[in-house]
Every structure is written in C-alpha cells, then in structure tokens.
Amino acid sequence: MSKTATLEIDGKKYDFPLITGTENEVAIDISNLRAATEGVITLDSGFKNTGSCESAITFLDGEKGILRYRGYAIEELAQKVDFLEVAYLLIFGELPTKEQNDKFHDDIRAQSVVDEDVKKILEAFPKTAHPMGIISSLTSALTAFNPSVVNVESDVDMYNSVVKILGKMPVLVAWTMRKKQGLPLDYGDDSIGYVENILKMMFKKPNAEYKQNQIFIDALDKLLILHADHEQNCSTSTVRIVGSAHAGLFASISAGISALWGPLHGGANQAVLEMLQAIEADGGDTKKYMAKAKDKNDPFRLMGFGHRVYKNFDPRAKIIKQAADQVLNDLGIEDPILDIAKSLEKEALEDPYFVERKLYPNVDFYSGIIYRAMGIPTEMFTVMFAIGRLPGWIAQYREMRLRKEPIGRPRQLYTGATLRPFVEVDKR
Ligand code: CMC
C-alpha cells in the first residue's frame, strides 16, 4: 500500500502521497495541495526543505558526506577517469566505451573553434571587467553565432550542442584571461588532451614553446571532476528554471554562470583566497578573523566554510585538501596562505560556534590554493569552476527538458499593502 502524509487545516484532513527515491529519501508530493485546500501553499524561503524536481543524475547525502555521479562515488571517479569521461557520464547517463570516448573527444575538438567576430565582442569589454561577466556574456553571444534551436528530443541535435559548448567554452575562457593580460588571442592544440589544451590555451606565451606540467594537468582534471555537478544548487536550479521556459541551452547556461558568480556560491573560491591574503597582510592573526566570523554585528563570514547541504563534511573538500598539499609539495612551493588556511580550519573545527552550526570547509576552501600555485589569476578562479560545472548544467538541462517539466514558476505569500485609493501627484 502506498504511504501518505496527512495535513490538517482547520480540522479538515488532506492526504498527500509519499514518494521514495532510490536512496530511500522520502518526499511529500504536494503538487495537488493548492487545488485540494483551495488556495493553501507552502512557504520555504531558500528552498531549504523543498525538492524542485526528481533527478537521476547526482546523489548527495549531506549528513554522511556522500557525493555520487550517476551512482559512482566521487572519490573513485576522481581517481580513475578524466573530466571528459565524467562529462559524458553525467550528460548521457553511462561511462563511455573507449570508442564513444574517442569520438566524443574528436567531436569536441572539431567544435573548438569560435567565430572570429566573437573577438570583437571581447574587445569591447573594458580591461577592468570581471571574467565571470565576460564569460556569461560570451556564452549568451554564442547563441547568436549558433542560432539553431536545440531539439532536446533529438539525440543528434543534443549531442551536437553538447560538443559545441564543451569545445568552445575553454576557448572563451582562455581568450578572456589573455585579453585581460594583453596577450594575443589564439587557439590551443587539437592533438592534446582536453585539460592539457585548456592550460596551453591559457598560458602559451607568443614567443615561447609551452611546456606541459603533469602536476597541473592532474590537479586541474581532478578539480574539474569534483565541480562537475552538485544536484540542485543555485546555478543549476537557475539553468533548469531558465530552460523550463524553453530558453536555449546556451542562454540557460549563461544564466547559470551569472548565478555561480555570487560569493555565496562559486564566487567563494575567489573570496576565500582574497580573505586568506587579507589575513596574511594583516599579520596572519587567524583568531581575530575567527572572532569576526562569529560576531553577529560583523558581516564578515569565513569564506569557504559552511554548506547548505553538507552538515558533516564536504567530500570534495577532503580530496582537494590532499591535492593542494600534494601540488605544493610536488612543486616545492611553500605558501604561507596554505598555513593560514590550515590554522583557520583547525580553529574552526574546534570552535563551538562552528561545531554547533555544523560548519565545515567546503570545496572552495582549498581549490584557490591550487589555482594560485598554477598561476591562474584570482579573478579567474570562478571561471575555472564554471568549466567544471558545465557538464552538470548540460545534464540537468537535458533531463529537465526530457522529463517535460513545466515552466518553473513559484508561488508567493503576499505581505504588501491591501487595496488603497490612488493619490493624485499633487496630493502625495
Ligand atoms: N562563517 C560564519 N558563520 C556562518 C558561515 C560562515 N561561513 N556560514 C554559515 N554561518 C552561520 C550563519 O550565520 C548562521 O548562524 P545563525 O544560525 O546563528 O544565524 C548559521 O551558520 C547557518 O547559516 P545559513 O546562512 O543559514 O546557512 P545556509 O545554508 O543558508 O548557507 C552558505 C550556506 C554556503 C551560503 C553559508 O555557509 C556561507 O555563506 N558560506 C560562506 C560562503 C561559501 O563558502 N560558499 C561556498 C559554498 S560551496 C561552493 C558551492 O557549491 O557553491
């Protein structure tokens, strides 16, 4: 017998079905609530208790610190496959065979060219523009250069759009960074791996041969995998809701990039590094900043700490902390910023304020340290996150459209003025 939840309003009872997911999570299906109760809605600011969809892409258990893509543990994926295989897995549901993987990469390579006119748009941005604003605009501009509407029900159409955006995004990212640095806008090398090519496109000097660094390739590959999807986070929900109006894939992703930019979301990786640098410049007194973070009259938050869903530990942060240690070790870099990060982490993990609120380091706490070691400018950190999150956004867009989800349109509880008489301008 199927289970129900009973709600009682003014002595009248209403039954709602309980739905159980494959990991035994339970949801109350309230899709009939308003009709059954004649107008009652639920209110859940920030969607802390509200599922916006059913999804078969990513499983996350915040209490146990579990993250899986399509059933595979993130720890195993980070060890055993590369970013493009993860992208394929997320978008199409299964790990690719060798042939599928080779074809996927070849097709992406074939699409890794951007219309020359895109450079004119890039030229128009001031040097001071933040790279996330530029990337969001350029992703949206791609729609103008690739106007075909994606028919999500056509596997061929969808596949073509996927390889297009995966091919062009790294070019846009590299050009954005190079433009800010006054370097010529060029292409990478289609004979090398996807992640290697990202690094080459970003760092190749016009007058010197680019030498690959395996430590950087491995670290970036891992970071991109760890960022590739995170179920219904702010930017992904944005992509799904924009796409639910049947806006195109690129336009929806552009909106997702804007959401990711926020410092409470992906922008935290830039904010973390700036915070660590500020603490260092201020004499390295971590206790002072711990006190600020706990002071309710001070807007300062310990960036890179806390998570809406993880209330035990962020499994991505565990892997990244190790990777940061290893990268700095392998490169023989002694970074005082890493020491400050470790002190802050230690103090926070022992501090009742952070313990009671279940605030742990999140994925962004250590990622910036790796990006910094690679020579990536701080302003580009969130852009690197966006490259990583791209497969997740695409997978979620595709799933939402294939499930024929209705347009996203939340309700509200109106708390403004009730009807009042109009006042003429001379009487206001
Ligand atoms: N420093 C100090 N106090 C904090 C922090 C922090 N980083 N995060 C949460 N708190 C406190 C908050 O003040 C509140 O205290 P109280 O109950 O006394 O009012 C309590 O903890 C709960 O916080 P919340 O804001 O209600 O929690 P939330 O689930 O709405 O917010 C968060 C989650 C990630 C936005 C928040 O923890 C935060 O702002 N962290 C810093 C920014 C950050 O690192 N973001 C990256 C998230 S991971 C990357 C990604 O996937 O986007």
Boltz pocket constraint, residues with backbone or C-beta under 6 A from the ligand:
constraints:
  - pocket:
      binder: B
      contacts: [[A, 46], [A, 230], [A, 233], [A, 263], [A, 264], [A, 265], [A, 266], [A, 268], [A, 293], [A, 294], [A, 300], [A, 301], [A, 302], [A, 303], [A, 304], [A, 305], [A, 306], [A, 307], [A, 308], [A, 309], [A, 357], [A, 359], [A, 362], [A, 363], [A, 364]]
      max_distance: 6.0
